Amino acid sequence: MESITAVILTLNEECNIRDCLAHLDWADRIVIVDSGSTDKTLEYAKDFGCNIYSIPWLGFAAQRNWALNNTGITTEWVIFIDADEEVPPNLRVEIREALRSTSCNAFYLCYKVMLFGKWVKRSSNFPVWHPRVVRFGKVFFKDAATGHGETWDVDGETSYFQEPYIHYSFSKGLGFWFAKHNRLSDIECAAYLNNTKSFFDILGSLFLRDKHKRRQALRALSYHLPFRAFFRFLHQFVIKGGILDGAAGWTYCSLYFAYEIMISAKIKERKNRSVSYTD
């Protein structure tokens, strides 16, 4: 059986961390990389026997690279899981079986987003792929072109696990979600305004085999669309069938409609400021 370390990035996750850890008891080692928790997150992690490291928040890509380089990892494989996520038994079995004989050096995972106790499968565009399982020493994480999240450079082939993990992205309440996405909209706005890639460079990425990078390219291209918030809502709620997810689907699609409006409004605001400063 191949050895694997689970790495969890944390900041005040006492409401999530115990359930997350309970679903990682199959890992050979669990590493917590904390960026300043003031609640009981680290207390619960110590009780579970985790190895705990602390470093100020650097961003997802930099934080994951720091974990790979500074936490004494000796296992062949590393899985990155966030504190509000859980690895169900079916995914655990798929991971263990695949790692026994694979020639790939990295794997993408997809997730099931939960809202109001319901999987919003259609509203969340399932499956969406994230870079999470790596062969140690073969991967370097990079920030996504849109500013939120990360991608990677892999020395070798990548593949995909089909069983999803569970993502409780609303576990801290809608107030926290709005505050978080207000910050993320600032990041996406800045990434768009600072992006030096041309429209045609981004367009070329649509033909990559990598599903994750194709999706990033689509998101980058969406910034060139008028009424992009409306079109995202139409795509999620109508075309992808979010309406079939019921009240949870309506709420989920509406929340991301609001998020896209925040991004578009901040981009327009920043552009207007730049014009006024040069007048």
Legacy VTK file of the C-alpha trace (Angstrom):
# vtk DataFile Version 3.0
C-alpha trace
ASCII
DATASET POLYDATA
POINTS 279 float
0.000 0.000 0.000
1.406 3.400 -1.012
2.154 5.862 1.781
0.350 9.218 1.842
0.401 12.413 3.895
-2.728 14.546 4.234
-2.130 18.315 4.410
-4.832 20.673 5.709
-4.579 24.466 5.534
-6.415 26.030 8.492
-7.572 29.309 9.991
-10.216 29.174 12.747
-11.813 25.915 11.626
-13.079 24.541 14.930
-16.540 23.954 13.442
-15.099 21.809 10.633
-11.768 20.292 11.587
-12.938 17.287 13.640
-15.208 15.942 10.884
-12.464 16.520 8.329
-9.892 14.656 10.434
-12.272 11.785 11.180
-12.360 11.075 7.426
-8.553 11.051 7.153
-7.752 8.295 9.645
-6.476 6.193 6.713
-3.608 8.624 5.958
-0.131 7.715 7.229
0.401 11.235 8.533
-1.697 14.407 8.860
-0.060 17.817 8.649
-1.822 21.019 9.690
-0.474 24.261 8.205
-2.155 26.975 10.237
-2.169 30.698 9.512
-3.114 32.101 12.906
-6.107 30.286 14.401
-7.418 31.763 17.655
-10.192 29.235 18.294
-9.941 25.522 19.184
-8.714 24.363 15.761
-5.197 23.494 16.920
-6.436 21.970 20.166
-8.621 19.543 18.228
-5.781 18.830 15.779
-3.392 18.015 18.652
-5.944 15.630 20.138
-6.045 13.823 16.797
-2.253 13.484 16.687
-1.618 15.859 13.802
1.741 17.502 13.144
1.149 21.246 13.359
3.063 24.031 11.595
2.309 27.762 11.559
2.970 30.354 8.889
1.128 33.573 7.929
-1.216 33.197 4.975
0.650 33.350 1.660
-2.135 32.365 -0.738
-3.268 28.870 -1.704
-0.469 28.044 -4.132
2.344 29.426 -1.950
0.865 27.798 1.155
0.765 24.390 -0.511
4.321 24.748 -1.824
5.473 25.766 1.659
3.822 22.665 3.101
5.588 20.428 0.570
8.978 21.959 1.299
8.900 22.627 5.049
6.930 19.955 6.899
9.279 16.991 6.640
7.174 14.922 4.253
8.616 11.432 3.736
5.663 9.682 2.088
5.504 9.150 -1.658
2.127 10.855 -1.981
0.426 13.961 -0.578
-3.278 14.810 -0.583
-4.413 18.372 0.079
-7.788 18.667 1.792
-9.384 21.819 3.203
-10.897 21.826 6.689
-14.460 22.170 5.352
-14.050 19.074 3.187
-14.399 15.344 3.827
-13.016 12.297 2.006
-15.813 9.680 1.880
-15.039 5.933 1.896
-15.542 5.457 -1.861
-12.971 8.105 -2.706
-10.552 6.744 -0.119
-10.750 3.295 -1.750
-10.297 4.756 -5.248
-7.228 6.711 -4.144
-5.610 3.768 -2.385
-6.196 1.398 -5.303
-4.999 3.848 -7.967
-1.795 4.854 -6.192
-0.599 1.246 -5.971
0.310 1.050 -9.650
-0.084 4.439 -11.327
2.540 6.052 -13.546
0.908 9.468 -13.079
2.457 12.046 -10.776
-0.635 14.103 -9.938
-4.406 13.714 -9.739
-7.364 16.068 -9.829
-10.286 15.676 -7.439
-13.873 16.851 -7.912
-16.296 17.783 -5.150
-19.928 17.670 -4.070
-21.029 21.096 -2.808
-23.539 20.913 0.040
-26.071 23.657 0.849
-28.995 23.311 3.276
-28.073 19.629 3.614
-28.485 19.041 -0.129
-25.956 18.305 -2.867
-26.403 21.118 -5.394
-25.064 18.960 -8.211
-26.441 20.867 -11.190
-26.069 24.367 -9.751
-22.374 23.811 -8.966
-21.541 22.538 -12.474
-20.445 19.131 -11.197
-17.803 17.887 -11.830
-15.370 20.740 -11.236
-11.754 19.594 -10.946
-9.169 20.809 -8.438
-5.437 19.934 -8.178
-5.098 17.986 -4.928
-3.142 14.680 -5.001
0.579 14.821 -5.825
3.597 12.569 -5.935
6.102 14.242 -3.642
8.759 16.215 -5.508
6.911 16.194 -8.832
4.584 19.217 -8.530
4.832 22.987 -8.137
1.654 24.965 -7.410
0.924 28.323 -9.063
-1.766 30.950 -8.567
-4.672 30.748 -10.995
-4.826 33.408 -13.715
-8.128 34.651 -12.259
-6.460 35.256 -8.896
-8.580 32.815 -6.868
-7.430 29.243 -6.365
-4.429 27.543 -7.879
-3.110 25.452 -10.740
0.140 23.506 -11.020
3.132 22.473 -13.078
3.562 18.692 -13.044
6.664 16.726 -13.959
4.829 13.873 -15.674
1.260 12.857 -16.415
-1.902 13.854 -14.561
-5.168 11.979 -14.141
-8.576 12.281 -12.461
-10.300 10.546 -9.571
-13.978 10.034 -10.333
-15.353 9.714 -6.795
-15.971 13.208 -5.330
-15.039 14.592 -1.951
-17.676 16.501 0.026
-17.360 20.278 0.322
-19.290 22.115 3.046
-18.532 25.562 1.669
-21.309 27.201 3.709
-20.446 25.561 7.030
-19.523 28.873 8.688
-22.761 30.559 7.686
-23.826 32.909 4.918
-22.382 35.943 6.695
-18.919 34.389 6.514
-19.530 33.363 2.891
-20.374 36.954 1.900
-17.346 38.361 3.734
-15.067 35.784 2.112
-16.415 36.394 -1.380
-16.172 40.130 -0.924
-12.431 39.589 -0.394
-12.253 37.142 -3.303
-13.964 39.629 -5.606
-11.158 42.103 -4.800
-8.607 39.426 -5.751
-10.361 38.528 -9.015
-10.771 42.192 -9.917
-7.054 42.844 -9.396
-6.087 39.685 -11.325
-8.210 40.762 -14.293
-6.788 44.292 -14.371
-3.200 43.044 -14.006
-3.507 40.225 -16.530
-1.085 40.653 -19.428
-2.348 37.718 -21.506
-4.149 38.620 -24.707
-7.621 37.395 -25.586
-6.114 35.037 -28.181
-3.558 33.616 -25.706
-6.398 32.726 -23.359
-8.429 31.341 -26.256
-5.620 28.935 -27.072
-5.884 27.399 -23.592
-9.370 26.135 -24.453
-7.740 23.394 -26.515
-5.635 21.954 -23.696
-6.315 18.362 -22.605
-6.261 19.449 -18.965
-9.899 19.959 -17.853
-8.943 22.198 -14.937
-6.869 24.550 -17.075
-9.579 24.653 -19.757
-12.078 25.748 -17.115
-9.702 28.458 -15.915
-9.395 29.700 -19.481
-13.175 29.807 -19.846
-13.444 31.875 -16.686
-10.760 34.265 -17.911
-12.582 34.633 -21.243
-15.868 35.324 -19.460
-14.480 38.680 -18.303
-14.716 39.841 -21.897
-18.483 39.216 -21.994
-21.054 41.934 -21.314
-23.593 41.035 -18.603
-21.357 38.166 -17.491
-23.122 37.834 -14.114
-26.455 37.326 -15.852
-25.020 34.756 -18.253
-23.446 32.802 -15.391
-26.800 32.683 -13.607
-28.553 31.612 -16.823
-25.969 28.888 -17.398
-26.139 27.546 -13.831
-29.827 27.802 -13.111
-31.353 27.065 -16.518
-28.889 25.422 -18.902
-27.161 23.212 -16.302
-30.470 22.524 -14.526
-29.886 24.266 -11.199
-33.630 24.810 -11.022
-33.919 21.054 -10.372
-31.873 21.472 -7.174
-34.879 23.221 -5.624
-34.549 25.964 -3.015
-30.883 25.133 -2.431
-30.189 25.480 -6.150
-31.960 28.827 -6.355
-29.991 30.120 -3.382
-26.663 28.807 -4.669
-27.108 30.277 -8.155
-28.329 33.592 -6.723
-25.341 33.846 -4.378
-22.906 33.402 -7.243
-24.914 35.843 -9.344
-24.280 38.390 -6.586
-20.594 37.412 -6.482
-20.158 37.976 -10.216
-21.882 41.365 -9.914
-19.399 42.323 -7.176
-16.475 41.450 -9.439
-17.869 43.299 -12.460
-18.780 46.354 -10.394
-15.319 46.520 -8.817
-13.642 46.214 -12.231
-15.759 49.082 -13.541
-15.049 51.138 -10.419
-11.287 50.608 -10.738
-11.322 51.492 -14.444
-13.261 54.686 -13.761
-10.783 55.647 -11.047
-7.910 55.149 -13.465
-9.588 57.354 -16.060
-10.304 60.108 -13.504
-6.696 60.037 -12.276
-5.362 60.564 -15.808
-7.775 63.380 -16.724
LINES 1 280
279 0 1 2 3 4 5 6 7 8 9 10 11 12 13 14 15 16 17 18 19 20 21 22 23 24 25 26 27 28 29 30 31 32 33 34 35 36 37 38 39 40 41 42 43 44 45 46 47 48 49 50 51 52 53 54 55 56 57 58 59 60 61 62 63 64 65 66 67 68 69 70 71 72 73 74 75 76 77 78 79 80 81 82 83 84 85 86 87 88 89 90 91 92 93 94 95 96 97 98 99 100 101 102 103 104 105 106 107 108 109 110 111 112 113 114 115 116 117 118 119 120 121 122 123 124 125 126 127 128 129 130 131 132 133 134 135 136 137 138 139 140 141 142 143 144 145 146 147 148 149 150 151 152 153 154 155 156 157 158 159 160 161 162 163 164 165 166 167 168 169 170 171 172 173 174 175 176 177 178 179 180 181 182 183 184 185 186 187 188 189 190 191 192 193 194 195 196 197 198 199 200 201 202 203 204 205 206 207 208 209 210 211 212 213 214 215 216 217 218 219 220 221 222 223 224 225 226 227 228 229 230 231 232 233 234 235 236 237 238 239 240 241 242 243 244 245 246 247 248 249 250 251 252 253 254 255 256 257 258 259 260 261 262 263 264 265 266 267 268 269 270 271 272 273 274 275 276 277 278
